[in-house]
Amino acid sequence: MGIKSREEILEFLKEHKAELGAQFGVTRLGLAGSYARDEADPGSDIDIIVSLQSDNTFRSFFGLLHFLQDNLHHRIDLATEESLKPLVRQAIQRDIRYV
């Protein structure tokens, strides 16, 4: 499958946001990195930042990761907002596109 556009990814995330909340406890979801900046190339992964409200964050995190990889057919770099170091969080804040 060819490289996806920022708009395609954001549309997918918007369409599935309620499902992701119900299934994995996603409370906040955003696209970051080169796709968010519209600078992706064929080697780029899709960077997604989430907040999870779950009794089992580990299971939810990896379930979500597999769901995204299976449906977007692309390499995903998934991180929780809570796991980001302050300097990293500050650096991506200007690029992130929340849905």
C-alpha positions in Angstrom: 0.0 0.0 0.0 1.3 3.5 -0.8 2.2 6.2 1.5 -0.8 7.7 3.3 -1.4 11.4 3.6 -1.9 13.4 6.8 -5.5 13.9 5.9 -6.2 10.2 5.3 -4.6 9.3 8.7 -6.5 12.1 10.6 -9.8 11.0 8.9 -9.2 7.4 10.0 -8.4 8.4 13.6 -11.5 10.6 13.7 -13.8 7.9 12.3 -12.5 5.4 14.9 -12.1 7.6 17.9 -15.2 6.4 19.7 -14.4 2.8 19.0 -10.8 3.3 20.3 -12.2 4.9 23.4 -14.6 2.1 24.1 -12.1 -0.7 23.2 -8.8 0.6 24.5 -9.7 3.5 26.9 -8.3 6.2 24.5 -9.3 9.7 25.9 -7.0 11.8 23.7 -5.5 11.0 20.3 -3.2 12.9 18.0 -0.9 12.6 15.0 2.7 13.8 15.5 6.0 13.7 13.6 6.6 13.9 9.9 3.0 13.0 9.0 1.6 15.8 11.2 4.0 18.2 9.5 3.1 16.8 6.1 6.8 15.9 5.5 6.6 12.1 5.4 8.5 10.1 3.0 8.3 6.3 2.2 10.5 5.5 5.2 8.5 7.4 7.7 6.6 5.7 10.5 3.3 7.1 11.7 3.7 8.8 15.1 0.6 8.7 17.3 0.3 10.2 20.8 -2.5 9.0 23.1 -3.8 9.3 26.6 -5.3 6.1 28.0 -7.8 5.7 30.8 -7.8 2.0 31.6 -7.4 -0.4 34.4 -4.8 -2.3 32.2 -2.8 0.3 30.4 -0.2 -2.3 29.1 -2.9 -4.4 27.5 -4.7 -1.4 26.1 -1.5 0.1 24.7 -0.5 -3.0 22.8 -4.0 -3.8 21.7 -4.2 -0.2 20.3 -0.8 -0.5 18.6 -1.9 -3.7 16.8 -5.3 -2.3 15.8 -3.5 0.8 14.3 -0.9 -1.3 12.4 -3.5 -3.8 11.1 -5.8 -1.0 9.9 -3.3 1.6 8.6 -1.0 -1.1 7.1 2.0 0.9 8.2 4.7 1.0 10.9 3.3 2.9 13.9 5.3 4.6 16.7 2.8 4.9 19.5 3.4 6.8 22.8 1.3 7.9 25.7 1.4 11.6 26.6 2.2 10.6 30.1 5.4 8.8 29.0 6.9 11.7 27.1 9.8 13.5 28.7 9.2 17.2 29.1 11.6 18.3 26.3 10.2 15.8 23.9 6.6 16.8 24.8 7.6 20.5 24.3 9.2 19.7 20.9 6.2 17.9 19.5 3.5 20.2 20.8 3.8 22.6 17.9 3.3 19.7 15.4 0.7 17.4 16.9 -2.7 17.3 15.3 -5.4 16.1 17.8 -8.7 14.6 16.6 
